[in-house]
Amino acid sequence: AFHRTATAISIFSFFTLLCLPACGQPQMLNRMVGGEDAQEREWPWQVSIQKNGSHFCGGSLITNQWVMTAAHCFSNTSETSLYKVLLGARQLVNPGPHAIYAQVKRVESNPQYQGMASSADVALVQLEAPVPFTDYILPVCMPDPEVKFEEGMNCLVTGWGSPSEQDNLPHPRILQKLAVPIIDTRKCNLLYSKDSEHGMLPKTIQDDMLCAGYAEGKKDACKGDSGGPLVCYIGHSWLQAGVISWGEGCARRNRPGVYIRVTAHHAWIHRIIPELEFKTGFNRKRGPRGQQTSTPSFAPCLAAHTLLLSLIVLLTF
């Protein structure tokens, strides 16, 4: 009986490993429409970074112990006791039973970051302990450097930021989602050169930046969204294209949102988190040493549960 039970446990362990969640694959259908409330479990990598209990920046879960956000969110990276990360939440007020708070162990800001609207506005936040993955808490995929986010590609930005420059997100502060197209860097620089304030030099979109949004304005990320993810659906998974960094105002004409391009900082991210896998966008991931590995599939899981139940019954009686 002991050996039969041990065999049943071994089978259970095998199928548990088989059905581990893949990055960038929420367990519900995404509906990409602009300026709407997000649904439960729709963006399970979205986190709220809080200081003294108040939300101030967004971020994205990229492993079970690391969050990606913007460097400008942290003026002091040493006072980690001031910060907490809220995961698995749809709303900030009474976030519900599926949400958890995690303590911050350390913050690694990109050493090339020079201040607001500069290059390398990206930071990695290590949580005090690994978080358990659930349908409400899952990582987003990190793109391999070979992944191209082309002009016109429709992507999506999420956050708990203000809906406009004048207004705050009303209670219970439900996560917002907005579909935005990628804008060519040359075109984005041209847009930012228009209508410049008198005596002010236009801001330049650097090589590690990416623009997304609308030339006519009206839809954009805003205050409180900083550090959150811009994600694009490629190869059956959501890949993070950018980190919300800066813009002139919110949703102004000729001022689309500017994001830090994740692929531009692949080497730095890999140096901080050497075990992190990067997805090529074609259902394969590049492992820590550059080798390609297959992405786990949920396809066997339904059949696995039925088969597992039958086997355990046979082995234990």
C-alpha positions in Angstrom: 0.0 0.0 0.0 2.9 2.3 0.9 4.5 1.9 -2.5 1.2 2.4 -4.3 0.6 5.6 -2.4 4.2 6.8 -3.2 3.6 6.1 -6.9 0.4 8.1 -6.8 2.3 11.0 -5.2 5.0 10.8 -7.9 2.3 11.0 -10.6 0.7 13.9 -8.9 4.1 15.8 -8.7 4.7 15.1 -12.4 1.4 16.6 -13.5 1.8 19.5 -11.2 5.1 20.4 -12.9 3.5 19.8 -16.3 0.8 22.3 -15.5 2.9 25.1 -14.1 1.7 28.5 -15.4 3.4 30.0 -18.4 4.3 33.7 -18.4 2.0 36.2 -20.2 -1.0 33.8 -20.2 -3.8 35.0 -18.0 -6.5 32.5 -17.2 -9.3 34.5 -18.8 -10.0 36.1 -22.2 -8.6 39.7 -22.6 -10.8 42.3 -24.2 -8.7 45.0 -25.6 -10.7 48.2 -25.6 -9.6 51.7 -24.5 -10.2 53.4 -21.3 -12.2 50.7 -19.5 -12.2 48.9 -16.2 -10.0 45.8 -16.2 -11.7 42.5 -15.3 -10.6 40.1 -12.5 -7.6 37.9 -13.5 -7.2 39.9 -16.8 -3.8 41.4 -16.1 -2.3 39.2 -13.3 1.2 40.6 -13.5 0.0 44.2 -12.7 1.2 45.4 -9.3 0.8 48.5 -7.2 3.9 49.8 -5.6 3.0 51.6 -2.4 4.9 53.9 0.0 3.6 54.3 3.5 0.4 52.6 2.4 -0.3 54.8 -0.6 -0.1 53.8 -4.3 2.4 55.9 -6.2 3.6 53.7 -9.1 2.7 50.6 -11.1 4.9 47.7 -12.0 4.8 44.2 -13.5 5.6 40.9 -12.0 8.3 39.2 -14.1 9.3 36.2 -11.9 8.0 35.0 -8.5 10.3 37.4 -6.7 11.0 40.3 -9.1 9.0 43.3 -10.2 9.9 45.7 -13.1 9.0 49.4 -12.7 10.5 52.8 -13.5 13.6 54.1 -11.9 12.0 57.6 -11.3 9.6 55.9 -8.9 12.4 55.5 -6.3 14.3 58.6 -5.2 15.8 56.5 -2.4 16.5 52.9 -3.1 17.9 52.1 0.4 14.8 52.7 2.5 13.1 49.5 1.4 11.0 49.3 4.7 8.9 52.2 3.4 7.6 50.2 0.4 5.2 47.4 -0.2 4.0 45.7 -3.3 0.3 44.8 -3.8 -0.2 41.8 -6.1 -3.3 40.1 -7.4 -5.6 43.1 -7.0 -8.1 44.6 -9.4 -8.9 47.5 -7.2 -6.9 49.5 -4.6 -9.6 50.1 -2.1 -10.5 46.8 -0.4 -8.5 44.7 -2.9 -10.1 41.4 -1.9 -9.1 37.9 -0.8 -7.0 37.1 -3.8 -4.6 40.0 -3.3 -1.4 39.9 -1.2 1.1 42.4 0.0 4.8 41.7 -0.3 7.7 43.4 1.5 10.5 44.8 -0.6 14.0 43.4 -0.1 16.0 45.6 -2.5 15.6 48.0 -5.4 18.1 48.0 -8.4 17.8 51.1 -10.5 19.5 51.1 -13.8 22.9 52.9 -13.2 22.5 54.8 -16.6 19.4 56.6 -15.4 20.1 60.3 -15.2 16.7 61.8 -14.1 13.2 62.5 -15.4 12.7 61.9 -19.2 16.2 60.5 -19.5 17.2 57.1 -20.9 17.3 53.9 -18.7 14.3 54.8 -16.6 13.8 51.2 -15.4 14.3 49.5 -12.0 14.0 46.0 -10.7 12.4 45.4 -7.3 13.2 42.2 -5.4 10.5 41.0 -3.1 11.4 39.7 0.4 10.1 36.2 -0.5 8.8 34.4 -3.6 5.0 34.8 -4.2 2.8 31.9 -5.1 1.4 31.9 -8.6 -2.4 31.8 -8.8 -5.0 32.8 -11.5 -4.7 36.3 -10.0 -0.9 36.5 -9.7 1.2 35.5 -12.8 4.3 36.9 -14.5 4.3 38.7 -17.8 6.8 37.5 -20.4 10.1 39.3 -21.0 10.9 39.8 -24.7 14.1 38.5 -26.3 16.1 41.3 -27.9 15.2 39.8 -31.4 11.5 40.6 -30.8 10.4 43.7 -32.8 7.5 45.8 -31.7 6.5 47.3 -35.0 4.8 50.6 -35.8 1.1 50.4 -35.7 1.0 47.2 -33.5 -1.9 47.5 -31.1 -0.7 47.0 -27.5 -2.2 47.7 -24.1 -1.3 49.7 -21.1 -2.7 49.2 -17.6 -2.6 51.2 -14.4 -4.4 52.9 -11.5 -3.3 56.3 -12.5 -5.4 59.4 -12.9 -8.0 59.4 -15.8 -6.9 63.0 -16.7 -4.6 65.7 -15.6 -7.3 67.2 -13.4 -9.1 64.1 -12.0 -8.2 61.3 -9.7 -9.3 57.7 -10.3 -12.6 57.4 -8.4 -13.2 54.8 -5.6 -12.8 51.9 -5.4 -9.9 52.7 -7.8 -10.4 49.9 -10.3 -7.4 49.0 -12.6 -7.8 50.7 -16.0 -6.8 49.3 -19.4 -6.2 51.2 -22.6 -5.4 50.0 -26.1 -2.6 52.1 -27.8 -0.8 51.7 -31.1 3.0 51.8 -31.3 4.3 55.0 -32.9 7.5 55.1 -35.0 10.3 56.9 -33.1 11.0 59.3 -36.0 7.3 60.2 -36.1 7.2 60.6 -32.3 10.2 63.0 -32.4 8.3 65.0 -35.0 5.2 65.2 -32.9 7.2 66.3 -29.8 8.8 69.1 -31.9 5.4 70.6 -32.6 3.8 73.2 -30.4 6.8 73.5 -28.2 6.6 76.1 -25.3 8.4 79.3 -26.1 12.0 79.1 -25.2 11.9 75.4 -24.4 13.8 72.8 -26.4 11.7 69.9 -27.5 12.3 66.6 -25.7 14.1 63.9 -27.7 12.9 60.3 -27.9 16.1 58.3 -27.2 17.1 55.0 -28.7 15.9 53.0 -25.7 12.5 54.7 -25.7 9.3 53.7 -27.4 6.2 55.8 -28.1 2.6 54.6 -28.0 -0.7 56.4 -28.2 -2.5 58.9 -30.4 -1.3 62.0 -32.2 -4.7 63.6 -31.4 -4.4 62.9 -27.7 -7.4 62.1 -25.6 -6.2 58.6 -24.5 -3.0 58.1 -22.6 -1.3 56.9 -19.4 -1.2 59.5 -16.6 0.0 60.4 -13.1 0.2 57.2 -11.0 0.6 54.9 -14.0 4.4 55.3 -14.0 6.4 52.1 -14.0 3.5 50.0 -15.2 3.7 47.8 -18.3 3.0 48.3 -22.0 2.2 44.8 -23.2 1.7 43.3 -26.7 0.2 40.0 -27.7 2.7 38.0 -29.7 2.8 34.2 -30.3 -0.1 33.5 -27.9 1.5 35.3 -25.0 1.6 38.9 -23.6 5.2 40.3 -23.9 6.2 43.5 -22.1 7.3 46.0 -24.7 7.8 49.0 -22.4 7.8 50.6 -19.0 5.6 53.7 -18.5 8.2 56.5 -18.2 7.1 60.0 -19.2 5.1 62.4 -21.3 4.2 66.0 -21.4 0.9 66.2 -19.5 -1.6 63.5 -20.1 -3.3 62.7 -23.4 -2.3 66.1 -25.0 -2.3 66.6 -28.7 1.1 65.6 -30.3 2.3 64.3 -27.0 2.0 60.5 -27.0 3.1 58.4 -24.0 6.8 57.5 -23.8 8.0 54.2 -22.5 11.4 52.6 -21.9 12.0 49.8 -24.4 12.5 46.6 -22.4 14.6 44.9 -25.1 17.1 47.8 -25.0 18.0 46.8 -21.4 18.1 43.0 -21.9 21.8 42.7 -20.8 21.3 44.7 -17.6 18.1 42.8 -16.7 19.9 39.5 -17.3 22.8 40.6 -15.1 20.5 41.3 -12.2 18.3 38.2 -12.7 20.4 35.6 -14.5 17.8 32.9 -14.2 15.1 34.9 -16.0 14.0 33.5 -19.4 13.3 35.7 -22.4 10.6 34.9 -24.8 11.2 35.1 -28.6 7.5 35.6 -29.4 7.2 32.3 -31.3 6.1 30.0 -28.4 9.8 29.5 -27.4 11.8 31.0 -24.6 15.5 31.8 -24.5 16.9 30.4 -21.3 19.6 31.9 -19.0 22.4 30.8 -21.3 20.7 31.7 -24.5 19.4 28.3 -25.4 15.8 28.0 -26.6 13.3 26.1 -24.4 9.7 25.1 -25.1 7.0 27.1 -23.4 4.8 25.1 -21.0 1.4 24.3 -22.4 -1.9 24.2 -20.6 -3.3 21.7 -23.2 -2.4 18.5 -21.3 -3.8 19.8 -18.0 -7.5 19.0 -18.4 -6.8 15.4 -19.6 -4.1 15.2 -16.8 -6.6 15.8 -14.0 -9.0 13.1 -15.3 -6.1 10.6 -15.8 -4.6 11.4 -12.5 -7.8 10.8 -10.6 -8.3 7.4 -12.3 -4.7 6.3 -11.6 -4.8 7.2 -8.0 -8.0 5.3 -7.5 -6.4 2.2 -9.2 -3.2 2.4 -7.2 -4.6 3.0 -3.8 -7.2 0.2 -3.8 
